[in-house]
Amino acid sequence: MAAHNELGQKGESIAAEMLQKKGYKIVERNWKFNGLEVDIIALTKTDIVFVEVKTRSSDSLMQPEDAVDFNRKCRLTAAANAYVNYHRISLNPRFDIVAIVLNNNHCDIQHIEDAFPPTSRTNYKGFYRKK
């Protein structure tokens, strides 16, 4: 396995553990559908949370969360919509980012809750957020 894949898997495990300590219930990891993927799907009392984990060995070029660009947000939204529709979930959807910088024995982790709204290349009407 390539080193960057190992780093990504390690970051996802760290993120899942951190979320569980915060009281989230992890229901899926690496959920895939039609070429789309969500790193972690978790539940809180009020939300279904779709988590994108970005792990880097250094933040010298860019912060890990900055790698979640418009295209990635669109793909996450599409995957989340498919998941919610397939499982008929009525909880509020939320998109979080867990940014991790992991080098040597040092781990810097940042959990960005409600990092972005559902995003699409078109006027997306398939998802709505309850207020």
C-alpha positions in Angstrom: 0.0 0.0 0.0 1.3 3.5 -0.9 2.5 5.7 2.0 -0.2 8.3 1.4 -2.9 5.7 1.6 -1.5 4.4 4.9 -1.4 8.0 6.2 -5.0 8.5 5.1 -6.2 5.3 6.8 -4.4 6.2 9.9 -6.0 9.7 9.8 -9.5 8.2 9.4 -9.0 6.0 12.4 -7.8 8.9 14.5 -10.8 10.9 13.3 -13.3 8.1 14.1 -11.9 7.7 17.6 -12.0 11.5 18.2 -15.7 11.6 17.0 -16.6 8.7 19.3 -15.1 10.4 22.3 -17.3 13.4 21.4 -20.3 11.2 21.6 -20.9 10.6 17.9 -22.1 7.1 16.8 -20.1 5.9 13.8 -22.4 4.1 11.4 -20.2 3.8 8.3 -16.6 4.2 7.3 -15.5 4.5 3.7 -19.1 4.2 2.4 -19.1 3.9 -1.4 -21.9 4.3 -4.0 -21.5 4.7 -7.8 -18.0 6.0 -7.6 -18.7 8.3 -4.7 -17.3 7.9 -1.2 -17.8 9.3 2.3 -15.0 8.8 4.8 -17.1 8.6 7.9 -20.9 8.8 8.4 -21.9 9.4 12.0 -25.0 10.2 14.1 -25.6 12.7 16.8 -28.9 13.2 18.6 -30.2 15.6 15.9 -28.0 15.2 12.8 -26.6 12.7 10.3 -23.0 13.9 9.8 -21.0 13.2 6.7 -17.3 13.6 7.5 -14.5 14.3 5.1 -11.1 13.5 6.7 -8.0 15.2 5.3 -4.7 14.0 6.6 -1.3 15.5 5.7 2.2 14.9 7.0 2.8 18.7 6.8 0.8 21.9 6.6 3.6 23.8 4.9 1.9 24.0 1.5 -1.7 24.2 2.6 -4.0 23.4 5.5 -5.6 20.0 5.1 -9.1 21.4 5.2 -8.3 23.6 2.2 -8.1 20.5 0.1 -11.9 20.1 0.3 -12.6 22.1 -2.8 -15.8 22.8 -4.7 -15.7 19.5 -6.6 -15.2 17.5 -3.5 -18.1 19.2 -1.8 -20.3 18.4 -4.8 -19.3 14.8 -4.6 -19.9 14.6 -0.9 -23.3 16.2 -1.3 -24.2 13.7 -4.0 -23.0 10.8 -1.9 -24.9 12.1 1.2 -28.1 12.5 -0.8 -27.8 8.9 -2.1 -27.2 7.6 1.5 -30.1 9.6 3.0 -32.5 8.6 0.2 -31.5 4.9 0.3 -31.8 4.6 4.1 -34.8 7.0 4.3 -33.1 9.1 7.0 -35.0 12.1 8.3 -32.3 13.6 10.5 -30.7 16.9 9.5 -27.7 16.4 7.2 -24.5 18.1 8.2 -21.0 18.2 6.5 -18.0 18.2 8.8 -14.3 18.2 8.0 -11.6 16.6 10.2 -8.2 18.1 9.3 -5.2 16.2 10.6 -1.5 17.0 10.4 0.4 13.9 11.4 4.2 13.8 11.5 6.5 11.7 13.6 4.7 11.3 16.9 2.9 14.6 16.8 -0.8 14.8 15.8 -2.7 18.1 15.3 -6.4 17.5 14.8 -9.1 20.0 14.0 -12.8 19.2 13.8 -14.7 21.7 11.7 -18.4 21.2 12.4 -21.0 22.3 9.8 -18.0 23.1 7.5 -20.2 23.8 4.4 -23.8 23.6 3.1 -24.9 21.0 0.6 -23.2 22.0 -2.6 -23.9 21.2 -6.3 -23.0 22.3 -9.8 -26.7 23.0 -10.4 -29.4 24.5 -8.2 -29.6 21.6 -5.9 -33.0 20.9 -4.6 -32.6 17.3 -3.5 -31.4 18.1 0.0 -32.9 20.5 2.4 -31.9 21.4 5.9 -34.4 21.6 8.7 -34.1 24.8 10.8 
